[in-house]
Amino acid sequence: MVDYLVVGLGLAGTAFCELLEQHNKSFICISDQSQQASVVAGGLYNPVILKRFTPAWRAQEQLEIALPFYTQLEEKLQTKLDYKLPVLRRFASVEEQNNWFQAADRPQLQPFLSLQIRENHNPLLDAPFGFGEVLHTGRVATKTLLKKYSEYLREKGCLQEETFDFKAMEVSPDKVRYQRITARKVVFASGFGLKENPYFQYLPLNGTKGELLTIKAPELKEKQVIKSSVFIIPLGDDLYRVGATYKWKDKTNIPTEASRNELLKKLEVFLKADYEVVKHVAGIRPTVTDRRPLVGRHPAHTHIFVLNGLGSRGVLIAPYAAQQLLQYIEKDMPLQEEMDIKRFAKMYRPH
């Protein structure tokens, strides 16, 4: 018997498995890599919502947990994962500059917004009003992280690469049986795959399709993240990630010509360099109606749990939400009400 069965190995599942290992809990993870959101993510961590100059939900607490978490994983996997990069918000007008300074005066935002306007020194970027610099930002190489962590679990014999079959799961009062595995608890961390989960289908997980491009722009020579109506993230080797779109109706992982054109049109507002598109990817972000994670215990089965709904900020939220869930299960510490699935208890209908 193992302590935990974890279903899903995106950012949420990886964070939870890593915490289990740190706390000497035995586990098996099952993943079929069908959900692409974590793999194709921009990987940016940024404590500020730059559209409205507002602080992201619990950003300070999340940073304090996430940054040491990724440092620890870098050491463990012997791989560079966390790239510290300034995020420069392009100003479109003097009015936006003024809004920035007003926001920077707010106590919650003071640690994150620089009070100096950065002039544009890159002739291949159109930014006559300059940039505002966001502090404590960077990029986690999510694809590398998930690949290396999968390899690590595979070598340990903790990973089963298959599609989870709910019909094969037997739930009894004190344990869960799945094929040849017996576990004391099961945690579902399967991203948008939650829609197929009979235990948690009642939760209002919407799913938002995001598409990103990778471009090669040899002359651009930009080392900072530029955020305008789209962002440009430098990846090295003259490659840049450009994104992202938000589509609510299309629930496929298939890239579309319409989104490609939308991204390029927005990009060309401020990018004056020659470039070529070398990659185009799509994934469904697990988004929730109230923009908060879905974490907690099933209303009827005391040893079935969910860790989901991280939306577009999974890099920052995953270690934080995973820690909340583990403390809740193992130490009976209450979950934050904002993320606890009890907030949707009225939507649950017993089978």
Secondary structure in CASP SS format (residue, H / E / C, confidence):
PFRMAT SS
TARGET T0000
AUTHOR 0000-0000-0000
METHOD secondary structure of the structure
MODEL  1
M C 1.00
V E 1.00
D E 1.00
Y E 1.00
L E 1.00
V E 1.00
V E 1.00
G C 1.00
L C 1.00
G C 1.00
L H 1.00
A H 1.00
G H 1.00
T H 1.00
A H 1.00
F H 1.00
C H 1.00
E H 1.00
L H 1.00
L H 1.00
E H 1.00
Q H 1.00
H C 1.00
N C 1.00
K C 1.00
S C 1.00
F E 1.00
I E 1.00
C E 1.00
I E 1.00
S C 1.00
D C 1.00
Q C 1.00
S C 1.00
Q C 1.00
Q C 1.00
A H 1.00
S H 1.00
V H 1.00
V H 1.00
A C 1.00
G C 1.00
G C 1.00
L E 1.00
Y E 1.00
N C 1.00
P C 1.00
V E 1.00
I E 1.00
L C 1.00
K C 1.00
R C 1.00
F C 1.00
T E 1.00
P E 1.00
A C 1.00
W C 1.00
R C 1.00
A H 1.00
Q H 1.00
E H 1.00
Q H 1.00
L H 1.00
E H 1.00
I H 1.00
A H 1.00
L H 1.00
P H 1.00
F H 1.00
Y H 1.00
T H 1.00
Q H 1.00
L H 1.00
E H 1.00
E H 1.00
K H 1.00
L H 1.00
Q C 1.00
T C 1.00
K C 1.00
L C 1.00
D E 1.00
Y E 1.00
K E 1.00
L C 1.00
P C 1.00
V E 1.00
L E 1.00
R E 1.00
R E 1.00
F C 1.00
A C 1.00
S C 1.00
V H 1.00
E H 1.00
E H 1.00
Q H 1.00
N H 1.00
N H 1.00
W H 1.00
F H 1.00
Q H 1.00
A H 1.00
A H 1.00
D C 1.00
R C 1.00
P C 1.00
Q C 1.00
L C 1.00
Q C 1.00
P C 1.00
F C 1.00
L E 1.00
S E 1.00
L E 1.00
Q E 1.00
I E 1.00
R E 1.00
E C 1.00
N C 1.00
H C 1.00
N C 1.00
P C 1.00
L C 1.00
L E 1.00
D C 1.00
A C 1.00
P C 1.00
F C 1.00
G C 1.00
F E 1.00
G E 1.00
E E 1.00
V E 1.00
L C 1.00
H C 1.00
T C 1.00
G E 1.00
R E 1.00
V E 1.00
A C 1.00
T H 1.00
K H 1.00
T H 1.00
L H 1.00
L H 1.00
K H 1.00
K H 1.00
Y H 1.00
S H 1.00
E H 1.00
Y H 1.00
L H 1.00
R H 1.00
E H 1.00
K H 1.00
G C 1.00
C C 1.00
L E 1.00
Q E 1.00
E C 1.00
E C 1.00
T C 1.00
F C 1.00
D C 1.00
F H 1.00
K H 1.00
A H 1.00
M E 1.00
E E 1.00
V E 1.00
S E 1.00
P C 1.00
D C 1.00
K E 1.00
V E 1.00
R E 1.00
Y E 1.00
Q C 1.00
R C 1.00
I E 1.00
T E 1.00
A E 1.00
R E 1.00
K E 1.00
V E 1.00
V E 1.00
F E 1.00
A C 1.00
S C 1.00
G H 1.00
F H 1.00
G H 1.00
L H 1.00
K H 1.00
E H 1.00
N C 1.00
P C 1.00
Y C 1.00
F C 1.00
Q C 1.00
Y C 1.00
L C 1.00
P C 1.00
L E 1.00
N C 1.00
G C 1.00
T E 1.00
K E 1.00
G E 1.00
E E 1.00
L E 1.00
L E 1.00
T E 1.00
I E 1.00
K E 1.00
A C 1.00
P C 1.00
E C 1.00
L C 1.00
K C 1.00
E C 1.00
K C 1.00
Q C 1.00
V E 1.00
I E 1.00
K E 1.00
S C 1.00
S C 1.00
V C 1.00
F E 1.00
I E 1.00
I E 1.00
P E 1.00
L E 1.00
G E 1.00
D C 1.00
D C 1.00
L E 1.00
Y E 1.00
R E 1.00
V E 1.00
G E 1.00
A C 1.00
T C 1.00
Y C 1.00
K E 1.00
W C 1.00
K C 1.00
D C 1.00
K C 1.00
T C 1.00
N C 1.00
I C 1.00
P C 1.00
T C 1.00
E H 1.00
A H 1.00
S H 1.00
R H 1.00
N H 1.00
E H 1.00
L H 1.00
L H 1.00
K H 1.00
K H 1.00
L H 1.00
E C 1.00
V C 1.00
F C 1.00
L E 1.00
K C 1.00
A C 1.00
D C 1.00
Y C 1.00
E E 1.00
V E 1.00
V E 1.00
K E 1.00
H E 1.00
V E 1.00
A E 1.00
G E 1.00
I E 1.00
R E 1.00
P C 1.00
T C 1.00
V E 1.00
T C 1.00
D C 1.00
R C 1.00
R C 1.00
P C 1.00
L E 1.00
V E 1.00
G E 1.00
R E 1.00
H C 1.00
P C 1.00
A C 1.00
H C 1.00
T C 1.00
H C 1.00
I E 1.00
F E 1.00
V E 1.00
L E 1.00
N E 1.00
G C 1.00
L C 1.00
G H 1.00
S H 1.00
R H 1.00
G H 1.00
V H 1.00
L H 1.00
I H 1.00
A H 1.00
P H 1.00
Y H 1.00
A H 1.00
A H 1.00
Q H 1.00
Q H 1.00
L H 1.00
L H 1.00
Q H 1.00
Y H 1.00
I H 1.00
E H 1.00
K H 1.00
D C 1.00
M C 1.00
P C 1.00
L C 1.00
Q C 1.00
E C 1.00
E C 1.00
M C 1.00
D E 1.00
I H 1.00
K H 1.00
R H 1.00
F H 1.00
A H 1.00
K H 1.00
M H 1.00
Y C 1.00
R C 1.00
P C 1.00
H C 1.00
END
